[in-house]
């Protein structure tokens, strides 16, 4: 078998172009399916509530003398763990007076960190300048 070196070599790119176009069509079609089909504009209402106001909160307050309140009812620090266990679905929101004993603050935060894995809110006032 002899090869003729004078013969010109041709590469047919038609199958490669076909594959590239098939890939392009595939990616265009999959990106259009990932978007919502209908654009829905929701009606407005004066009485609508924001999502933040619909969340359930568990309010614990500590007064300046160190007393702990749950729903305006005086409780003992030992009762707090049981209250947190009963209300696992609610976000814990702590209202602690700025004049409250620091040890009361630390005790409440320790219980909250242990029972809620550190997921709770400490409410504050807006700083006026």
C-alpha positions in Angstrom: 0.0 0.0 0.0 1.3 3.3 -1.1 0.3 6.7 0.2 0.3 9.6 -2.1 1.7 12.7 -0.4 0.3 15.0 -3.0 -3.3 14.1 -2.1 -5.0 16.9 -0.1 -6.5 15.8 3.3 -10.1 17.0 4.0 -11.8 16.9 7.4 -15.5 17.0 7.3 -16.8 19.3 10.0 -20.5 18.7 9.3 -21.0 16.1 12.1 -19.2 18.3 14.6 -21.4 21.3 13.7 -24.5 19.1 14.0 -23.5 18.0 17.5 -22.8 21.6 18.6 -26.2 22.7 17.3 -27.9 19.9 19.2 -26.1 20.8 22.4 -27.1 24.5 21.9 -30.8 23.6 21.4 -30.7 21.3 24.5 -29.3 24.0 26.8 -31.7 26.7 25.4 -34.7 24.4 26.0 -33.7 23.4 29.5 -33.1 27.0 30.6 -36.6 28.1 29.4 -38.2 25.2 31.3 -36.6 26.2 34.6 -38.4 29.6 34.6 -42.0 29.9 35.8 -44.5 29.5 33.0 -46.9 32.2 34.3 -46.1 35.6 35.7 -48.7 36.1 38.4 -49.3 39.6 39.8 -50.8 39.3 43.2 -53.6 41.7 44.3 -52.9 44.2 47.0 -54.7 44.7 50.3 -54.7 47.3 53.0 -55.2 44.6 55.7 -52.4 42.2 54.5 -49.8 41.3 57.1 -46.1 41.0 56.3 -44.4 37.6 56.8 -42.5 38.9 59.7 -45.7 39.7 61.7 -47.1 36.2 61.0 -44.1 34.4 62.6 -44.8 33.0 66.0 -42.7 34.4 68.8 -42.2 33.3 72.4 -41.7 36.4 74.5 -39.6 36.2 77.6 -39.1 39.4 79.6 -36.6 40.2 82.4 -37.3 43.3 84.5 -34.7 45.6 86.2 -35.0 43.6 89.4 -34.2 40.3 87.6 -37.8 38.9 87.6 -38.6 36.7 84.6 -42.0 36.9 82.9 -43.6 34.7 80.2 -46.7 36.2 78.7 -47.0 38.7 81.6 -46.8 35.9 84.1 -44.0 35.7 86.7 -42.0 32.5 86.3 -38.9 31.0 87.9 -35.7 30.5 86.0 -36.1 26.7 86.4 -39.5 26.8 84.6 -37.9 28.4 81.5 -36.4 25.2 80.1 -39.9 23.5 80.2 -41.5 26.5 78.5 -38.9 26.4 75.7 -39.4 22.6 75.3 -43.2 23.0 74.9 -42.8 25.8 72.3 -40.1 24.5 69.9 -41.9 25.9 66.9 -41.8 29.5 68.1 -38.9 31.9 67.8 -37.6 33.0 71.2 -37.5 36.7 71.7 -35.8 38.1 74.8 -36.8 41.5 76.3 -34.2 42.2 78.9 -34.2 45.5 80.8 -30.9 47.4 80.4 -30.8 47.8 84.2 -31.4 44.1 84.9 -28.6 42.3 86.8 -26.0 41.0 84.4 -26.1 37.6 86.0 -29.8 37.3 85.1 -29.0 38.1 81.5 -26.2 35.5 81.4 -28.4 32.8 82.9 -31.3 33.4 80.5 -28.9 33.5 77.5 -27.2 30.3 78.6 -30.5 28.5 78.8 -31.6 29.9 75.4 -28.3 28.9 73.8 -28.6 25.4 75.1 -32.2 24.8 74.3 -32.4 26.7 71.0 -28.9 26.0 69.7 -28.1 29.7 69.8 -31.2 30.7 67.7 -33.0 33.5 69.5 -33.5 37.2 69.4 -32.5 39.8 71.9 -34.8 42.9 71.4 -33.4 46.4 71.7 -34.6 49.9 71.3 -33.6 52.1 68.4 -30.6 54.3 69.1 -31.6 57.9 68.7 -28.8 60.2 67.6 
